[in-house]
Structure formats: C-alpha cells, structure tokens
C-alpha cells in the first residue's frame, strides 16, 4: 500500500509534485488510484497523475481532462480506456477511482474508472495488458503530463494501492 495524502492547488503553468520512482507500479498486476479533483479548466488535455517514460506516452499511467470533461487512463500510448464526456465540471469536486486488475477477463474486466463511486462505461483502445508496463526509474508525478502539460485546479487526498480494491 502506498498512500499519498495531499490537497494542492495547481496553476496550470508550472506546478508539479514529483514523488520519485515508485517501483511497485512497474509491472504491477493490480493498481488502484483514487483522488478528488476540482478543475479550473476542462477544455484542454492535462495530466493529473503520470508515470511516463517519455513524451510519446510510452508506459504512461495517466488521468486526463479533455474538452468535454472525460477522463483518460492510459497504460501505453495505444492502450487506454476513457469515459464519456461530462464527468468533470469546472469548480466542482469529483471523486475519481481508477482500477486495474490484470487477472480480469477482457478490457472491461481489467480496467475501470469510477466517478463518485459509480462504475463508468469505458471506450477502449488496444488490449489492456495483464501487467502494467515497466517505466524504469521514471518519477510518479502529480499535476503534469510530459506530453500534455500541467493541470489547472485542485487535487486532494490522492491515494494509491498496488491492489485492485473492490467497490
């Protein structure tokens, strides 16, 4: 279990929290990340959490806000799941849980996103692997994606477990 407890305000230009390499994420067969998010902007792609090994998303685990308020979670640049739009709103606190269980069957059995405790229907690209990629000694960062920039808003009570928690 790895818990990161914080409540931070990100300005969207240069704020990031670097937790260093969390090696337990590399090659993990299960992972749960949960947090509260309150965006100031939802019309651009921005990283909430990442452990990426380069500008091309390789080995990324990331949550993103995009134009219509959907949530992306990537395992690699071609393997991901995302919610429909309207899940996030400017100035509104939303509880998000991203869940991975490599022993599950099919993409929907391995990769889930919960919004406010409700399991979301996801659109998938690629095949979700049985283990997460090994990103080597790259840092786990909150508030930034190398490719898509800095988060603008607040993130609170972020926690991570190397287990697939049950609902």
Beta strands, then each sheet from edge to edge (+ up, - down):
strand 1: 2-3
strand 2: 7-11
strand 3: 17-18
strand 4: 30-39
strand 5: 46-47
strand 6: 49-50
strand 7: 63-65
strand 8: 71-76
strand 9: 79-82
strand 10: 94-101
strand 11: 111-115
strand 12: 118-119
strand 13: 123-125
strand 14: 141-142
strand 15: 144-145
strand 16: 149-150
strand 17: 152-161
sheet 1: 1+ 17- 2+
sheet 2: 1+ 17- 4+ 10- 11+ 12-
sheet 3: 3+ 14- 6+
sheet 4: 5+ 7- 8+ 9- 13+
sheet 5: 15+ 16-
end
